[in-house]
């Protein structure tokens, strides 16, 4: 297994034990905790000037800060997504600048491509033949695409309510899809039952150590696009919280490297119908309690029982951020507002970042001169029927 010079191993976020990444493929062999790649940052050969001399073209440019060298990555030049200004929305928030990190520009239309690139690379390096995961849709589409590129098979378990476009593209990329009646938790249960009987390599959220590691590149890019001046706030639509955990890790790494002075406040934005992170944050708990009856149209963040809530809550609290929940009609309305003012096709689920930012503004979280980044985790045309239905409900 070929790894980068800086990678030192995998550390369990629960018991703190370290493991060889060639031998430990998924969760902690000792306690079952989440494994996280660790680095000797002194061994990172790249510096800011070197990066700036390279073309802005995908996550491979950050390979020195990732587990696998650029030449082994299963990649389709994911990443290098634009940071687009939204001046009208900045005026609504009462801040100096709002920037949209538009992850809809990735190869399969979502930020899931960043995590899939590293997770499928790990699977290939470990000699897997089939990758498998449960998904609300986007992650399954991304895993199928990257598995196809690596010459691997893909098994994807999705809830019946997953949007048509992602289900269709899972099959188009050659993935085998099992549609499970109910919600994401039901798809997760079906996946658990199946994988115990099959020789599949799991690329499920936080089971593989590499999906959050791929998503940390979002913040590398944000920092670089802001000329190494960290934004003041990053608002992230939060289900499992993989991207938020990854970005918070990236901010810590860039500070340790001396590339940025301070990191942003990371804010988790959820739907009121499924807000286990928000409820735990407001109650001062270290971990969530599962939502018994989730109820939101925003399937991408309808994660009733997030497996890494402690890491998500730690990332939010340590950054000085907060967690906010808004109802579906405000989420969809904010996504439409972004589309009709900034022109960016924000996913229906991703509208939680925009409505969450409005909630933060109303609560006095901003003082007027900040830069606020909203993460648009997926393109709006995947959920265009949901957004159009919202307009029709408003008589438009």
PyMOL commands that set and color helices and strands:
alter all, ss='L'
color gray80, all
select helices_A, chain A and resi 41-43+48-53+59-65+70-72+87-93+103-105+112-125+138-150+164-172+184-195+211-215+217-225+242-257+276-283+299-301+309-319+328-341+351-362+380-393
alter helices_A, ss='H'
color red, helices_A
select strands_A, chain A and resi 7-12+18-19+35-39+83-85+97-102+130-135+153-159+176-180+201-202+233-237+265-271+323-326+371-376
alter strands_A, ss='S'
color yellow, strands_A
deselect
rebuild
show_as cartoon
